[in-house]
Amino acid sequence: MQILTPHVYWAQRHGEIYLRVELSDAKNLDIRLQENNTLQFRAQGHGAKGDNEYKFNLEFLEPVRPEIEHKSTQRQVDIKIKKQEERWWDRLTLQEKKPLFLAPDFDRWLDESDAEMELQAKEEKISKISVESRVRKDPYLGLKKGYLFMYNLVQFLGFSWIFVNMTVRLFILGQDSFYDTFHTTADMMYFCQMMAVLEVINPLLGLVKTGFFPAMIQVTGRNVILFVIFGSLEEMQNKPVVFFVFYLWSTIEIFRYPFYMLACIGTDWKLLTWLRYSLWIPLYPLGVVAEAVAVIQSLPIFDETRLFSLPLPAVLGHSLSFSYTLQLYLVIMFLGLFINFRHLYKQRRRRYRSRKRKVH
Ligand SMILES: CCCCCCCCCCCCC/C=C/C(=O)SCCNC(=O)CCNC(=O)[C@H](O)C(C)(C)COP(=O)(O)OP(=O)(O)OC[C@H]1O[C@@H](n2cnc3c(N)ncnc32)[C@H](O)[C@@H]1OP(=O)(O)O
C-alpha cells in the first residue's frame, strides 16, 4: 500500500487549533504528539487518492498541550489541539513555508479581531449568567435600585436647576451674572453637595461598584471649596471664579446622573454614555484649575482675617494662618486630580475596550 498525504485544513482561536483532515471512513487512526511538538497523523481511509494509508507530520509554531481530541466521521477527521499559551499565532507551522497539503479552513476561519470578539461575547454571556444568578439571590435589589434611582433623580434635578439658572442669567446679564452666582445658586449647591456625601457611603454599603477613594476625593475636594473657601469667606462669594467652578461642576453632573438613572433601570443610551465617559477629559482639569484659582484668591483673605488660624505659643508668633494649610491643600488637589483622572480613564477604557485589527 502506498503512503500518501491527505488534504488538511486548519483554523485557530486564541486557545485552540482546529484541523480537518479530508479522509472519509478513516480507520486505524494513530494521532499523537511527538516530543518535538510535532503532530504525527497516520490512518487508513478514503482520501484524494482513493483507499490508502495516509499520513502527515506538522511541527507547530508554538508549544501545544499533549492531550489531542479527535473525531472521525464518514466524511472527515476533526482534530482539536489546545495551545500551551492562549495567544494568536502568525501561522500554524514552525517552518515558514506552508506545506502543500495544508490550507485554511474557511468554514471555521476567523481573523484575530473576530476571534477576540467571539471570546468577548462568550465572556459577556458567562458574566451575564453569573450576574443574573446573583441578582436573583438579592431580595433587596428592587429597594436598592429604587433608592439609587431617586438619589440620582434628585441630584439631576438639583444640578439642572443650577445649570439652567446660570445659563439663563448669563444670556440675560452677560458677564455681570458672574458676580452673584453664589447668592443665586449656593443654597441648591449646598443641598446637592451635602447629598453627595452619600456617594462615599454607597460604595461602602456595596450599593454601587464605584471605588471608595475616587468618590471620597471628589466629594471632599468639592466640599472644601464650597464650604470652606466660598461658604466661610464673604469676600470670595462675589468673585467670578464661583461662576466657573459651579458651571464646570454642574455641566458634568447633568450628564452623569441621568446616565446612572438609566443604569438603574438597565438601559443605556449611547450618546449619554459617551458624554459621561468623555466630558470629564476637558472638564476635570478645568474644574481643578478653577478650584485652584479660588484657593489662591482666598489665601490673602485668610491671612488678613485670621479665620481658622491655628493659635501658637507666644515664642512661635501669634498664630499660624490657615493659608499655609491651603497651600498644602493645593498640592494635594493636583495629586487628587491625578488619581481621579487615572480612575476615570480606566473606567472609560473598561467601557470602550479598543480592539486593534491585525492583518495576517
Ligand atoms: C482621602 C481624601 C482626600 C481628599 C483630598 C481632596 C483632593 C481633591 C482633589 C480633586 C478635586 C476634584 C474636584 C472636582 C472637580 C470637578 O468635579 S470638575 C468637573 C468635572 N468632574 C468630573 O468629571 C468628575 C465627575 N465625578 C465622577 O465621575 C465620580 O464622582 C467619580 C467617583 C470620580 C468616578 O465615578 P465612578 O462611579 O467610579 O465611575 P462610573 O463608571 O460612573 O461608575 C462605576 C459603576 O458604578 C455605577 N454607579 C456609580 N454611581 C452610581 C449611582 N449613583 N447610581 C447608580 N449606579 C452608580 C455605575 O453605573 C457603574 O456601573 P457599571 O456601568 O455597571 O460598571
The ligand as an SDF file (V2000), in Angstrom:
LIG
                    3D

 65 67  0  0  0  0  0  0  0  0999 V2000
   -8.8990   60.9310   51.2140 C   0  0  0  0  0  0  0  0  0  0  0  0
   -9.4820   62.2830   50.8820 C   0  0  0  0  0  0  0  0  0  0  0  0
   -8.5370   63.2480   50.3600 C   0  0  0  0  0  0  0  0  0  0  0  0
   -9.1780   64.4610   49.8920 C   0  0  0  0  0  0  0  0  0  0  0  0
   -8.2900   65.2420   49.0340 C   0  0  0  0  0  0  0  0  0  0  0  0
   -9.0060   66.1710   48.1720 C   0  0  0  0  0  0  0  0  0  0  0  0
   -8.2960   66.4650   46.9450 C   0  0  0  0  0  0  0  0  0  0  0  0
   -9.2280   66.9570   45.9130 C   0  0  0  0  0  0  0  0  0  0  0  0
   -8.6760   66.9870   44.5790 C   0  0  0  0  0  0  0  0  0  0  0  0
   -9.6420   66.7360   43.4730 C   0  0  0  0  0  0  0  0  0  0  0  0
  -10.6110   67.8320   43.3190 C   0  0  0  0  0  0  0  0  0  0  0  0
  -11.7740   67.3830   42.4790 C   0  0  0  0  0  0  0  0  0  0  0  0
  -12.8180   68.4050   42.4710 C   0  0  0  0  0  0  0  0  0  0  0  0
  -13.8030   68.1780   41.4320 C   0  0  0  0  0  0  0  0  0  0  0  0
  -13.8710   68.8900   40.3380 C   0  0  0  0  0  0  0  0  0  0  0  0
  -14.8620   68.6240   39.3540 C   0  0  0  0  0  0  0  0  0  0  0  0
  -15.8210   67.8930   39.5220 O   0  0  0  0  0  0  0  0  0  0  0  0
  -14.6240   69.3650   37.8830 S   0  0  0  0  0  0  0  0  0  0  0  0
  -15.9440   68.8690   36.8220 C   0  0  0  0  0  0  0  0  0  0  0  0
  -15.6760   67.5310   36.1350 C   0  0  0  0  0  0  0  0  0  0  0  0
  -15.7680   66.4600   37.0800 N   0  0  0  0  0  0  0  0  0  0  0  0
  -15.8550   65.1820   36.7020 C   0  0  0  0  0  0  0  0  0  0  0  0
  -15.8990   64.8400   35.5430 O   0  0  0  0  0  0  0  0  0  0  0  0
  -15.9280   64.1510   37.7940 C   0  0  0  0  0  0  0  0  0  0  0  0
  -17.2910   63.5980   37.9600 C   0  0  0  0  0  0  0  0  0  0  0  0
  -17.3060   62.6010   39.0090 N   0  0  0  0  0  0  0  0  0  0  0  0
  -17.2210   61.2970   38.8240 C   0  0  0  0  0  0  0  0  0  0  0  0
  -17.1610   60.8210   37.7240 O   0  0  0  0  0  0  0  0  0  0  0  0
  -17.2850   60.3870   40.0500 C   0  0  0  0  0  0  0  0  0  0  0  0
  -17.5930   61.1300   41.1430 O   0  0  0  0  0  0  0  0  0  0  0  0
  -16.0030   59.5400   40.2850 C   0  0  0  0  0  0  0  0  0  0  0  0
  -16.0610   58.9340   41.6850 C   0  0  0  0  0  0  0  0  0  0  0  0
  -14.7770   60.4480   40.1760 C   0  0  0  0  0  0  0  0  0  0  0  0
  -15.9300   58.3940   39.2790 C   0  0  0  0  0  0  0  0  0  0  0  0
  -17.1000   57.7200   39.1190 O   0  0  0  0  0  0  0  0  0  0  0  0
  -17.3160   56.1320   39.2450 P   0  0  0  0  0  0  0  0  0  0  0  0
  -18.6060   55.9600   39.9460 O   0  0  0  0  0  0  0  0  0  0  0  0
  -16.1530   55.4030   39.7960 O   0  0  0  0  0  0  0  0  0  0  0  0
  -17.4160   55.6510   37.7750 O   0  0  0  0  0  0  0  0  0  0  0  0
  -18.6180   55.0920   36.9640 P   0  0  0  0  0  0  0  0  0  0  0  0
  -18.0160   54.3650   35.8320 O   0  0  0  0  0  0  0  0  0  0  0  0
  -19.5410   56.1970   36.6220 O   0  0  0  0  0  0  0  0  0  0  0  0
  -19.4040   54.0950   37.9400 O   0  0  0  0  0  0  0  0  0  0  0  0
  -18.9570   52.7890   38.2480 C   0  0  0  0  0  0  0  0  0  0  0  0
  -20.1430   51.8520   38.3150 C   0  0  0  0  0  0  0  0  0  0  0  0
  -20.9740   52.1740   39.4380 O   0  0  0  0  0  0  0  0  0  0  0  0
  -22.2710   52.5590   38.9760 C   0  0  0  0  0  0  0  0  0  0  0  0
  -22.6960   53.7100   39.7670 N   0  0  0  0  0  0  0  0  0  0  0  0
  -21.8770   54.6260   40.3070 C   0  0  0  0  0  0  0  0  0  0  0  0
  -22.6060   55.5550   40.9530 N   0  0  0  0  0  0  0  0  0  0  0  0
  -23.8880   55.2200   40.7760 C   0  0  0  0  0  0  0  0  0  0  0  0
  -25.1080   55.8120   41.1980 C   0  0  0  0  0  0  0  0  0  0  0  0
  -25.1360   56.9320   41.9110 N   0  0  0  0  0  0  0  0  0  0  0  0
  -26.2520   55.2000   40.8320 N   0  0  0  0  0  0  0  0  0  0  0  0
  -26.2520   54.0730   40.0960 C   0  0  0  0  0  0  0  0  0  0  0  0
  -25.1070   53.4570   39.6670 N   0  0  0  0  0  0  0  0  0  0  0  0
  -23.9560   54.0400   40.0070 C   0  0  0  0  0  0  0  0  0  0  0  0
  -22.1110   52.8910   37.5110 C   0  0  0  0  0  0  0  0  0  0  0  0
  -23.2990   52.7190   36.7910 O   0  0  0  0  0  0  0  0  0  0  0  0
  -21.0440   51.9440   37.0900 C   0  0  0  0  0  0  0  0  0  0  0  0
  -21.6350   50.6660   36.9290 O   0  0  0  0  0  0  0  0  0  0  0  0
  -21.2910   49.7480   35.6530 P   0  0  0  0  0  0  0  0  0  0  0  0
  -21.6200   50.5860   34.4650 O   0  0  0  0  0  0  0  0  0  0  0  0
  -22.1770   48.5520   35.7810 O   0  0  0  0  0  0  0  0  0  0  0  0
  -19.8350   49.4430   35.7790 O   0  0  0  0  0  0  0  0  0  0  0  0
  1  2  1  0
  2  3  1  0
  3  4  1  0
  4  5  1  0
  5  6  1  0
  6  7  1  0
  7  8  1  0
  8  9  1  0
  9 10  1  0
 10 11  1  0
 11 12  1  0
 12 13  1  0
 13 14  1  0
 14 15  2  0
 15 16  1  0
 16 17  2  0
 16 18  1  0
 18 19  1  0
 19 20  1  0
 20 21  1  0
 21 22  1  0
 22 23  2  0
 22 24  1  0
 24 25  1  0
 25 26  1  0
 26 27  1  0
 27 28  2  0
 27 29  1  0
 29 30  1  0
 29 31  1  0
 31 32  1  0
 31 33  1  0
 31 34  1  0
 34 35  1  0
 35 36  1  0
 36 37  2  0
 36 38  1  0
 36 39  1  0
 39 40  1  0
 40 41  2  0
 40 42  1  0
 40 43  1  0
 43 44  1  0
 44 45  1  0
 45 46  1  0
 45 60  1  0
 46 47  1  0
 47 48  1  0
 47 58  1  0
 48 49  1  0
 48 57  1  0
 49 50  2  0
 50 51  1  0
 51 52  1  0
 51 57  2  0
 52 53  1  0
 52 54  2  0
 54 55  1  0
 55 56  2  0
 56 57  1  0
 58 59  1  0
 58 60  1  0
 60 61  1  0
 61 62  1  0
 62 63  2  0
 62 64  1  0
 62 65  1  0
M  END
$$$$
